[in-house]
Amino acid sequence: MGDTTTNPDAPATSAARPGRRLRDLIPALAAAAFAVVAFVLASQVPEGARLTQFSPRWWPEMLAALVLVLSVCLAVGALLRPTVTVEEDVPEEATGEGTWRLTAMLASIVGYGVLWYFIDFRVSTALLFIALTWLGGGRGWKALLLFPIVVTAILYLLFGVLLRVPL
C-alpha cells in the first residue's frame, strides 16, 4: 500500500527520484565555486596605504568566506537530508507572470546601474528598492516607502559614512 508506483492513492512519501540529491547539490556547488572565485579576485585588490586595521580587500574576502561557509552548510544539509519526496517538493511550472517579474527585476538592476551614473546613490538606491519591492508583491506605504528609505539609509551610513566609500 505504501508503493506509489502501483497505487495512485498512496501517500507521496516514496523514495526520492534519483536526481534529487544532485539537484539539491548544484546550488551549493555553484555558490562554493562563486565564493572561491570571489576570494581569489578579492585577494588581488591592492593593499594601498594602511589607514585603518581593515584593508580594502577585507570586506570582499569576508563576504566570500561567508558564502563559502554557507554553501558548505547547504551541501552538507543536502547530503544528510532523508531521501523522501512529497508532492510539494515538485517545483511549480514557470508562468508568464513569473517570467515577466524576473525580467523586470533584472531590468531594474541594470537600470539602477545606469541611473546611479547620473543620479545620487541615495535616490537611485531608494528607487531600486521601491521597484524591487513592488515587483516582489509589496504593497502599502510601509513596504513601498518606509522599507526602501530605511535600507538606503543603512547602506549609505555603512558605506558612505562609516567605511568612507565614495558613492
Biotite code that builds the C-alpha atoms (Angstrom):
import biotite.structure as struc

atoms = struc.array([
    struc.Atom([0.000, 0.000, 0.000], chain_id="A", res_id=1, res_name="MET", atom_name="CA", element="C"),
    struc.Atom([2.991, 2.372, 0.507], chain_id="A", res_id=2, res_name="GLY", atom_name="CA", element="C"),
    struc.Atom([4.223, 1.902, -3.072], chain_id="A", res_id=3, res_name="ASP", atom_name="CA", element="C"),
    struc.Atom([3.108, 4.912, -5.094], chain_id="A", res_id=4, res_name="THR", atom_name="CA", element="C"),
    struc.Atom([4.087, 3.345, -8.411], chain_id="A", res_id=5, res_name="THR", atom_name="CA", element="C"),
    struc.Atom([1.213, 0.840, -8.274], chain_id="A", res_id=6, res_name="THR", atom_name="CA", element="C"),
    struc.Atom([-1.268, 2.691, -6.072], chain_id="A", res_id=7, res_name="ASN", atom_name="CA", element="C"),
    struc.Atom([-2.002, 6.301, -7.089], chain_id="A", res_id=8, res_name="PRO", atom_name="CA", element="C"),
    struc.Atom([-3.943, 6.895, -3.852], chain_id="A", res_id=9, res_name="ASP", atom_name="CA", element="C"),
    struc.Atom([-0.938, 6.085, -1.644], chain_id="A", res_id=10, res_name="ALA", atom_name="CA", element="C"),
    struc.Atom([0.805, 8.939, 0.227], chain_id="A", res_id=11, res_name="PRO", atom_name="CA", element="C"),
    struc.Atom([3.526, 10.728, -1.733], chain_id="A", res_id=12, res_name="ALA", atom_name="CA", element="C"),
    struc.Atom([6.360, 9.810, 0.637], chain_id="A", res_id=13, res_name="THR", atom_name="CA", element="C"),
    struc.Atom([8.046, 7.181, -1.501], chain_id="A", res_id=14, res_name="SER", atom_name="CA", element="C"),
    struc.Atom([11.736, 7.048, -2.271], chain_id="A", res_id=15, res_name="ALA", atom_name="CA", element="C"),
    struc.Atom([13.066, 10.176, -3.897], chain_id="A", res_id=16, res_name="ALA", atom_name="CA", element="C"),
    struc.Atom([13.846, 10.494, -7.563], chain_id="A", res_id=17, res_name="ARG", atom_name="CA", element="C"),
    struc.Atom([17.465, 9.599, -8.366], chain_id="A", res_id=18, res_name="PRO", atom_name="CA", element="C"),
    struc.Atom([18.397, 13.178, -9.345], chain_id="A", res_id=19, res_name="GLY", atom_name="CA", element="C"),
    struc.Atom([17.107, 14.769, -6.149], chain_id="A", res_id=20, res_name="ARG", atom_name="CA", element="C"),
    struc.Atom([20.447, 14.891, -4.309], chain_id="A", res_id=21, res_name="ARG", atom_name="CA", element="C"),
    struc.Atom([22.226, 16.245, -7.361], chain_id="A", res_id=22, res_name="LEU", atom_name="CA", element="C"),
    struc.Atom([19.504, 18.868, -7.815], chain_id="A", res_id=23, res_name="ARG", atom_name="CA", element="C"),
    struc.Atom([19.992, 19.946, -4.199], chain_id="A", res_id=24, res_name="ASP", atom_name="CA", element="C"),
    struc.Atom([23.794, 19.960, -4.501], chain_id="A", res_id=25, res_name="LEU", atom_name="CA", element="C"),
    struc.Atom([24.005, 22.088, -7.666], chain_id="A", res_id=26, res_name="ILE", atom_name="CA", element="C"),
    struc.Atom([23.215, 25.432, -5.936], chain_id="A", res_id=27, res_name="PRO", atom_name="CA", element="C"),
    struc.Atom([25.652, 24.642, -3.124], chain_id="A", res_id=28, res_name="ALA", atom_name="CA", element="C"),
    struc.Atom([28.435, 23.741, -5.558], chain_id="A", res_id=29, res_name="LEU", atom_name="CA", element="C"),
    struc.Atom([27.742, 26.812, -7.704], chain_id="A", res_id=30, res_name="ALA", atom_name="CA", element="C"),
    struc.Atom([27.864, 29.055, -4.620], chain_id="A", res_id=31, res_name="ALA", atom_name="CA", element="C"),
    struc.Atom([31.105, 27.441, -3.459], chain_id="A", res_id=32, res_name="ALA", atom_name="CA", element="C"),
    struc.Atom([32.678, 27.997, -6.885], chain_id="A", res_id=33, res_name="ALA", atom_name="CA", element="C"),
    struc.Atom([31.478, 31.611, -6.861], chain_id="A", res_id=34, res_name="PHE", atom_name="CA", element="C"),
    struc.Atom([32.946, 32.112, -3.375], chain_id="A", res_id=35, res_name="ALA", atom_name="CA", element="C"),
    struc.Atom([36.335, 30.720, -4.393], chain_id="A", res_id=36, res_name="VAL", atom_name="CA", element="C"),
    struc.Atom([36.469, 32.941, -7.488], chain_id="A", res_id=37, res_name="VAL", atom_name="CA", element="C"),
    struc.Atom([35.375, 35.969, -5.445], chain_id="A", res_id=38, res_name="ALA", atom_name="CA", element="C"),
    struc.Atom([38.027, 35.267, -2.812], chain_id="A", res_id=39, res_name="PHE", atom_name="CA", element="C"),
    struc.Atom([40.767, 34.947, -5.445], chain_id="A", res_id=40, res_name="VAL", atom_name="CA", element="C"),
    struc.Atom([39.663, 38.192, -7.095], chain_id="A", res_id=41, res_name="LEU", atom_name="CA", element="C"),
    struc.Atom([39.426, 39.976, -3.734], chain_id="A", res_id=42, res_name="ALA", atom_name="CA", element="C"),
    struc.Atom([42.937, 38.892, -2.812], chain_id="A", res_id=43, res_name="SER", atom_name="CA", element="C"),
    struc.Atom([44.201, 40.702, -5.902], chain_id="A", res_id=44, res_name="GLN", atom_name="CA", element="C"),
    struc.Atom([42.920, 44.070, -4.660], chain_id="A", res_id=45, res_name="VAL", atom_name="CA", element="C"),
    struc.Atom([45.961, 46.235, -3.873], chain_id="A", res_id=46, res_name="PRO", atom_name="CA", element="C"),
    struc.Atom([46.507, 46.928, -0.192], chain_id="A", res_id=47, res_name="GLU", atom_name="CA", element="C"),
    struc.Atom([47.380, 50.605, -0.512], chain_id="A", res_id=48, res_name="GLY", atom_name="CA", element="C"),
    struc.Atom([48.266, 52.714, 2.493], chain_id="A", res_id=49, res_name="ALA", atom_name="CA", element="C"),
    struc.Atom([47.058, 51.196, 5.743], chain_id="A", res_id=50, res_name="ARG", atom_name="CA", element="C"),
    struc.Atom([44.942, 53.950, 7.238], chain_id="A", res_id=51, res_name="LEU", atom_name="CA", element="C"),
    struc.Atom([42.932, 51.570, 9.403], chain_id="A", res_id=52, res_name="THR", atom_name="CA", element="C"),
    struc.Atom([43.196, 47.990, 10.555], chain_id="A", res_id=53, res_name="GLN", atom_name="CA", element="C"),
    struc.Atom([40.923, 46.935, 7.663], chain_id="A", res_id=54, res_name="PHE", atom_name="CA", element="C"),
    struc.Atom([42.359, 46.787, 4.177], chain_id="A", res_id=55, res_name="SER", atom_name="CA", element="C"),
    struc.Atom([40.246, 47.375, 1.050], chain_id="A", res_id=56, res_name="PRO", atom_name="CA", element="C"),
    struc.Atom([40.098, 43.643, 0.471], chain_id="A", res_id=57, res_name="ARG", atom_name="CA", element="C"),
    struc.Atom([38.754, 42.830, 3.948], chain_id="A", res_id=58, res_name="TRP", atom_name="CA", element="C"),
    struc.Atom([35.033, 43.183, 3.132], chain_id="A", res_id=59, res_name="TRP", atom_name="CA", element="C"),
    struc.Atom([35.045, 41.188, -0.141], chain_id="A", res_id=60, res_name="PRO", atom_name="CA", element="C"),
    struc.Atom([37.165, 38.452, 1.425], chain_id="A", res_id=61, res_name="GLU", atom_name="CA", element="C"),
    struc.Atom([34.815, 38.206, 4.405], chain_id="A", res_id=62, res_name="MET", atom_name="CA", element="C"),
    struc.Atom([31.780, 38.000, 2.127], chain_id="A", res_id=63, res_name="LEU", atom_name="CA", element="C"),
    struc.Atom([33.459, 35.316, 0.012], chain_id="A", res_id=64, res_name="ALA", atom_name="CA", element="C"),
    struc.Atom([34.364, 33.333, 3.125], chain_id="A", res_id=65, res_name="ALA", atom_name="CA", element="C"),
    struc.Atom([30.798, 33.642, 4.426], chain_id="A", res_id=66, res_name="LEU", atom_name="CA", element="C"),
    struc.Atom([29.360, 32.457, 1.106], chain_id="A", res_id=67, res_name="VAL", atom_name="CA", element="C"),
    struc.Atom([31.776, 29.510, 1.133], chain_id="A", res_id=68, res_name="LEU", atom_name="CA", element="C"),
    struc.Atom([30.812, 28.514, 4.689], chain_id="A", res_id=69, res_name="VAL", atom_name="CA", element="C"),
    struc.Atom([27.103, 28.794, 3.906], chain_id="A", res_id=70, res_name="LEU", atom_name="CA", element="C"),
    struc.Atom([27.453, 26.803, 0.694], chain_id="A", res_id=71, res_name="SER", atom_name="CA", element="C"),
    struc.Atom([29.266, 24.025, 2.576], chain_id="A", res_id=72, res_name="VAL", atom_name="CA", element="C"),
    struc.Atom([26.411, 24.014, 5.127], chain_id="A", res_id=73, res_name="CYS", atom_name="CA", element="C"),
    struc.Atom([23.911, 23.825, 2.257], chain_id="A", res_id=74, res_name="LEU", atom_name="CA", element="C"),
    struc.Atom([25.805, 20.912, 0.679], chain_id="A", res_id=75, res_name="ALA", atom_name="CA", element="C"),
    struc.Atom([26.027, 19.029, 3.990], chain_id="A", res_id=76, res_name="VAL", atom_name="CA", element="C"),
    struc.Atom([22.320, 19.597, 4.569], chain_id="A", res_id=77, res_name="GLY", atom_name="CA", element="C"),
    struc.Atom([21.514, 18.280, 1.096], chain_id="A", res_id=78, res_name="ALA", atom_name="CA", element="C"),
    struc.Atom([23.621, 15.181, 1.675], chain_id="A", res_id=79, res_name="LEU", atom_name="CA", element="C"),
    struc.Atom([22.237, 14.441, 5.144], chain_id="A", res_id=80, res_name="LEU", atom_name="CA", element="C"),
    struc.Atom([18.584, 15.121, 4.293], chain_id="A", res_id=81, res_name="ARG", atom_name="CA", element="C"),
    struc.Atom([16.461, 11.972, 4.133], chain_id="A", res_id=82, res_name="PRO", atom_name="CA", element="C"),
    struc.Atom([15.662, 10.943, 0.583], chain_id="A", res_id=83, res_name="THR", atom_name="CA", element="C"),
    struc.Atom([11.896, 11.215, 0.641], chain_id="A", res_id=84, res_name="VAL", atom_name="CA", element="C"),
    struc.Atom([9.735, 13.342, -1.559], chain_id="A", res_id=85, res_name="THR", atom_name="CA", element="C"),
    struc.Atom([6.332, 14.887, -1.115], chain_id="A", res_id=86, res_name="VAL", atom_name="CA", element="C"),
    struc.Atom([4.008, 16.444, -3.630], chain_id="A", res_id=87, res_name="GLU", atom_name="CA", element="C"),
    struc.Atom([5.055, 19.957, -2.567], chain_id="A", res_id=88, res_name="GLU", atom_name="CA", element="C"),
    struc.Atom([8.650, 19.049, -3.438], chain_id="A", res_id=89, res_name="ASP", atom_name="CA", element="C"),
    struc.Atom([7.938, 19.257, -7.154], chain_id="A", res_id=90, res_name="VAL", atom_name="CA", element="C"),
    struc.Atom([8.645, 22.788, -8.395], chain_id="A", res_id=91, res_name="PRO", atom_name="CA", element="C"),
    struc.Atom([5.781, 24.694, -9.907], chain_id="A", res_id=92, res_name="GLU", atom_name="CA", element="C"),
    struc.Atom([5.668, 25.317, -13.620], chain_id="A", res_id=93, res_name="GLU", atom_name="CA", element="C"),
    struc.Atom([7.010, 28.654, -14.835], chain_id="A", res_id=94, res_name="ALA", atom_name="CA", element="C"),
    struc.Atom([4.290, 31.181, -15.568], chain_id="A", res_id=95, res_name="THR", atom_name="CA", element="C"),
    struc.Atom([4.182, 34.194, -17.814], chain_id="A", res_id=96, res_name="GLY", atom_name="CA", element="C"),
    struc.Atom([3.780, 36.472, -14.795], chain_id="A", res_id=97, res_name="GLU", atom_name="CA", element="C"),
    struc.Atom([6.804, 34.964, -13.063], chain_id="A", res_id=98, res_name="GLY", atom_name="CA", element="C"),
    struc.Atom([8.906, 35.343, -16.198], chain_id="A", res_id=99, res_name="THR", atom_name="CA", element="C"),
    struc.Atom([7.776, 38.949, -16.537], chain_id="A", res_id=100, res_name="TRP", atom_name="CA", element="C"),
    struc.Atom([8.631, 39.696, -12.881], chain_id="A", res_id=101, res_name="ARG", atom_name="CA", element="C"),
    struc.Atom([12.087, 38.141, -13.172], chain_id="A", res_id=102, res_name="LEU", atom_name="CA", element="C"),
    struc.Atom([12.802, 40.060, -16.376], chain_id="A", res_id=103, res_name="THR", atom_name="CA", element="C"),
    struc.Atom([11.540, 43.298, -14.824], chain_id="A", res_id=104, res_name="ALA", atom_name="CA", element="C"),
    struc.Atom([13.705, 42.777, -11.716], chain_id="A", res_id=105, res_name="MET", atom_name="CA", element="C"),
    struc.Atom([16.812, 42.152, -13.813], chain_id="A", res_id=106, res_name="LEU", atom_name="CA", element="C"),
    struc.Atom([15.998, 45.202, -15.952], chain_id="A", res_id=107, res_name="ALA", atom_name="CA", element="C"),
    struc.Atom([15.555, 47.250, -12.765], chain_id="A", res_id=108, res_name="SER", atom_name="CA", element="C"),
    struc.Atom([19.002, 46.238, -11.548], chain_id="A", res_id=109, res_name="ILE", atom_name="CA", element="C"),
    struc.Atom([20.575, 47.122, -14.907], chain_id="A", res_id=110, res_name="VAL", atom_name="CA", element="C"),
    struc.Atom([18.639, 50.393, -14.910], chain_id="A", res_id=111, res_name="GLY", atom_name="CA", element="C"),
    struc.Atom([19.919, 51.066, -11.393], chain_id="A", res_id=112, res_name="TYR", atom_name="CA", element="C"),
    struc.Atom([23.495, 50.785, -12.627], chain_id="A", res_id=113, res_name="GLY", atom_name="CA", element="C"),
    struc.Atom([22.785, 53.302, -15.391], chain_id="A", res_id=114, res_name="VAL", atom_name="CA", element="C"),
    struc.Atom([20.745, 55.603, -13.145], chain_id="A", res_id=115, res_name="LEU", atom_name="CA", element="C"),
    struc.Atom([23.431, 55.635, -10.456], chain_id="A", res_id=116, res_name="TRP", atom_name="CA", element="C"),
    struc.Atom([25.796, 57.157, -13.002], chain_id="A", res_id=117, res_name="TYR", atom_name="CA", element="C"),
    struc.Atom([23.504, 60.197, -13.391], chain_id="A", res_id=118, res_name="PHE", atom_name="CA", element="C"),
    struc.Atom([21.687, 60.451, -10.038], chain_id="A", res_id=119, res_name="ILE", atom_name="CA", element="C"),
    struc.Atom([22.888, 60.360, -6.433], chain_id="A", res_id=120, res_name="ASP", atom_name="CA", element="C"),
    struc.Atom([23.322, 56.957, -4.758], chain_id="A", res_id=121, res_name="PHE", atom_name="CA", element="C"),
    struc.Atom([20.609, 57.627, -2.187], chain_id="A", res_id=122, res_name="ARG", atom_name="CA", element="C"),
    struc.Atom([17.956, 58.488, -4.764], chain_id="A", res_id=123, res_name="VAL", atom_name="CA", element="C"),
    struc.Atom([18.782, 55.712, -7.223], chain_id="A", res_id=124, res_name="SER", atom_name="CA", element="C"),
    struc.Atom([19.045, 53.071, -4.479], chain_id="A", res_id=125, res_name="THR", atom_name="CA", element="C"),
    struc.Atom([15.706, 54.072, -2.971], chain_id="A", res_id=126, res_name="ALA", atom_name="CA", element="C"),
    struc.Atom([14.116, 53.882, -6.435], chain_id="A", res_id=127, res_name="LEU", atom_name="CA", element="C"),
    struc.Atom([15.641, 50.432, -6.982], chain_id="A", res_id=128, res_name="LEU", atom_name="CA", element="C"),
    struc.Atom([14.255, 49.101, -3.709], chain_id="A", res_id=129, res_name="PHE", atom_name="CA", element="C"),
    struc.Atom([10.838, 50.615, -4.432], chain_id="A", res_id=130, res_name="ILE", atom_name="CA", element="C"),
    struc.Atom([10.797, 48.869, -7.823], chain_id="A", res_id=131, res_name="ALA", atom_name="CA", element="C"),
    struc.Atom([12.018, 45.532, -6.444], chain_id="A", res_id=132, res_name="LEU", atom_name="CA", element="C"),
    struc.Atom([9.556, 45.658, -3.547], chain_id="A", res_id=133, res_name="THR", atom_name="CA", element="C"),
    struc.Atom([6.654, 46.419, -5.875], chain_id="A", res_id=134, res_name="TRP", atom_name="CA", element="C"),
    struc.Atom([7.686, 43.667, -8.311], chain_id="A", res_id=135, res_name="LEU", atom_name="CA", element="C"),
    struc.Atom([8.034, 41.252, -5.386], chain_id="A", res_id=136, res_name="GLY", atom_name="CA", element="C"),
    struc.Atom([4.464, 41.900, -4.298], chain_id="A", res_id=137, res_name="GLY", atom_name="CA", element="C"),
    struc.Atom([4.964, 44.551, -1.621], chain_id="A", res_id=138, res_name="GLY", atom_name="CA", element="C"),
    struc.Atom([2.062, 46.959, -1.291], chain_id="A", res_id=139, res_name="ARG", atom_name="CA", element="C"),
    struc.Atom([1.238, 49.772, 1.093], chain_id="A", res_id=140, res_name="GLY", atom_name="CA", element="C"),
    struc.Atom([3.245, 52.762, 2.224], chain_id="A", res_id=141, res_name="TRP", atom_name="CA", element="C"),
    struc.Atom([5.402, 50.825, 4.688], chain_id="A", res_id=142, res_name="LYS", atom_name="CA", element="C"),
    struc.Atom([6.591, 48.368, 2.068], chain_id="A", res_id=143, res_name="ALA", atom_name="CA", element="C"),
    struc.Atom([6.941, 50.842, -0.779], chain_id="A", res_id=144, res_name="LEU", atom_name="CA", element="C"),
    struc.Atom([8.309, 53.883, 1.085], chain_id="A", res_id=145, res_name="LEU", atom_name="CA", element="C"),
    struc.Atom([9.487, 53.104, 4.589], chain_id="A", res_id=146, res_name="LEU", atom_name="CA", element="C"),
    struc.Atom([11.399, 49.899, 3.761], chain_id="A", res_id=147, res_name="PHE", atom_name="CA", element="C"),
    struc.Atom([13.362, 51.354, 0.793], chain_id="A", res_id=148, res_name="PRO", atom_name="CA", element="C"),
    struc.Atom([14.224, 54.535, 2.707], chain_id="A", res_id=149, res_name="ILE", atom_name="CA", element="C"),
    struc.Atom([15.436, 52.626, 5.781], chain_id="A", res_id=150, res_name="VAL", atom_name="CA", element="C"),
    struc.Atom([17.511, 50.171, 3.714], chain_id="A", res_id=151, res_name="VAL", atom_name="CA", element="C"),
    struc.Atom([19.010, 53.007, 1.653], chain_id="A", res_id=152, res_name="THR", atom_name="CA", element="C"),
    struc.Atom([19.857, 54.945, 4.815], chain_id="A", res_id=153, res_name="ALA", atom_name="CA", element="C"),
    struc.Atom([21.551, 51.905, 6.364], chain_id="A", res_id=154, res_name="ILE", atom_name="CA", element="C"),
    struc.Atom([23.578, 51.263, 3.196], chain_id="A", res_id=155, res_name="LEU", atom_name="CA", element="C"),
    struc.Atom([24.579, 54.919, 2.969], chain_id="A", res_id=156, res_name="TYR", atom_name="CA", element="C"),
    struc.Atom([25.596, 55.055, 6.640], chain_id="A", res_id=157, res_name="LEU", atom_name="CA", element="C"),
    struc.Atom([27.556, 51.816, 6.369], chain_id="A", res_id=158, res_name="LEU", atom_name="CA", element="C"),
    struc.Atom([29.402, 52.504, 3.136], chain_id="A", res_id=159, res_name="PHE", atom_name="CA", element="C"),
    struc.Atom([29.281, 56.287, 2.701], chain_id="A", res_id=160, res_name="GLY", atom_name="CA", element="C"),
    struc.Atom([29.834, 57.385, 6.294], chain_id="A", res_id=161, res_name="VAL", atom_name="CA", element="C"),
    struc.Atom([31.482, 54.563, 8.233], chain_id="A", res_id=162, res_name="LEU", atom_name="CA", element="C"),
    struc.Atom([33.634, 52.958, 5.521], chain_id="A", res_id=163, res_name="LEU", atom_name="CA", element="C"),
    struc.Atom([34.041, 56.213, 3.544], chain_id="A", res_id=164, res_name="ARG", atom_name="CA", element="C"),
    struc.Atom([33.421, 54.557, 0.202], chain_id="A", res_id=165, res_name="VAL", atom_name="CA", element="C"),
    struc.Atom([32.793, 57.227, -2.423], chain_id="A", res_id=166, res_name="PRO", atom_name="CA", element="C"),
    struc.Atom([29.228, 56.725, -3.550], chain_id="A", res_id=167, res_name="LEU", atom_name="CA", element="C"),
])
